[in-house]
Amino acid sequence: MAGGSRSFDPESAQAFTDLLTSQVDLIDTQIIEGYFKGNGVLTRMPAFGVGENAEELGGKYREFHGGVWDDLHVVRADLLGYITVLQDMIENHVESDSASAQELQAANPES
C-alpha cells in the first residue's frame, strides 16, 4: 500500500458485520442447539464401560467436552466483540461525515 490512501468503507464494514453475525447465529443454532442441547450428540457422555480405564476415559472426555464448550464460547464472545467494534466504527464514520458536511456548508454558505 505504498503511496496509497486509506479510507473507511462503511458498506464493506456492514457486510463484514453481517457475516460475523451469521457466524454467531450458526454457533447458536447449529452448534450449541444442535450438538450440546436437547437430543444433541454431545448432551450425553459415551458409555465407557466398567473396565479399568473407564474412569480415566470418562475424565478425559469431560475435560475435552469442557474445553470445547469453553472454546466455543470464547469464539462466540470474540465475534460479538468484533461486531460491537465495527458497529461503533460505522456509527462514528456517519457522525464524522455529517459533521464534516456541516462544517463545509457553514464555511461555504453559497454552495
N, C-alpha and C positions, 0 to 999 in steps of 0.2 A: 503494500500500500504506500510505497514511497511516493511522495509528492501528491498523493490523492487527498481528498477531503472526506470527512466522515459526516454523516447526517443520520438522524434518528428517523426511522420509518415506522410510524405508529400502526399502519396497516399490517406490516410484517410482524410487529410485536404482538398485535392482537391475534394474528393467525397462529403464532407460536404459543400464545396463551391458551388458545382454543385446543391446540394439540396437547399441551400439558394437562388441561382439564379433562380431555378424553382419556388420557392415561390414568388419571386419578379415578375416573369413573370405571375404567377397566379393572383397576386394582380392587375397588369397592365391590363391583358387581360380579365379575368373572372369577377373580381370585379369592377374595375373602368370603363372599357369599357362596361361591361355587365349590370351594375346597375346605374352608375352615368352619362353615356353619351348616346347620340343618343336617342333611344326609351326605355332606361332602366327605370325600375320601380321607381328609386329614382331621376329621372330627373324632375318629376312634383310633386308638393305638393298636397296632397289629398284635396278634397273639403270638408271643414268643415261646409259649410252652412252659414247661416246668423244669427244663434241663438246667445243668449247672451254669450256663451262660445267660439264662433267661433274664435274670435281674439286671445283669450288666447291659444286655441288649436293650432292655426297657429304659434304662437310664440314658444310654446313648441316644435312643430315639427321642426321649423327652428333651434332652439337651439340643439335639438337632432341630426338632419341631419348634422349640422356644426361640432358637436362633433365627430360623426362617421367619417366624412371626414377628420378632423384633426388627429384623432387617426390612421386612415388608413395610412396617410402619415407619421406619426411618426414611425409606424411599418415598412413601406417600407424603410424609411431612416435608421432605425436601421439595417435592413437586409443588405442594401448596405454598411453600415459601417463595419459590421462583415465580409462581403465578401472582402472588401479592406484590412482589418487587416489580414485575412487568406492568401490572395494572397501575401501580404508583407512577412508574415512568411514563406511561401513556397519559395519565391524568396531568402530570407535571408538564409534559410536552404541549398538551392542549392549552393549559393555562399560560404557558410561556408564549406560545404562538399568538394567543388572544391579546396578551399584554403588549407584545411587540407590535401587533397590528394597531392597537390603540395609540401607542407611542408614535408610530409613523403617521397616523392620521392626525394626531394633535400637532405634530411638527410640520405637516403639510396640509393645512385645512382646505385649500382649494383643490386638492386632488380628488 
